[in-house]
Amino acid sequence: MVTDCFSETFSQQTTNKCRKPDPEHVAEVIPVYSEYTQRIYKNKFCAECNGEFNVILWTPIIVFNTRFSLMDLASTPAKLYTPVLENQKQLNLYFIPPPIVMNYRTGCHDRGPGDK
């Protein structure tokens, strides 16, 4: 998994979101896959700062640790997001790789600056 930027040509904001994504924003922590290079990136920002723009998002899955009804917590679907964030200790967030990733047999390792 590529976890850092290896190019200095991208904005500091993109580099920062690659290195330290905000966990409050699920879109910043979803891993992505490049079918072209067959690499997995920590998030879309790590892909961008490594020159990858045509990537496939992994599917986020929320699993609740306790039983409760979101409809009891919110009167409208638009208000459901707040109870989910308030109950973060009661849930786990998982990511399912796209089917194309499952076709490749690869090892999992972190890449840092200087790795090729």
C-alpha positions, 0 to 999 in steps of 0.5 A: 500500500502506497502511503505517502507522496513521492512527488513534490509537484502537488499542493501541500493540501493534497500531500497533507491529506495523503499523509494525515487524512481527516477520519471524520470525513470517510471520503478521505480515508477510503483506499483506492486501487489503480488498475493501470499500475496495480497499486493500492493507495491509502486514499485518493490523495496519495494516488493523486500526488503519485500521478494516479487519477483513474482509480477505483474506490474501495467500498466502505462498510459500517458495522455496528457493535450494538443494536439501536435504531437510527430511525429512533435517533433521527426523524428524517433521513437527512439527520441520520448522519449525525447519530452515526458520527456521535456513535462512532465507538459503537461502530467499525468501518471496513473497506471491501476491495474492488473485485479486480484487486482480488484477481491479483496475488500481492503482498501487503506492505507499507511504502515510505519515502525512498521506496521504489 
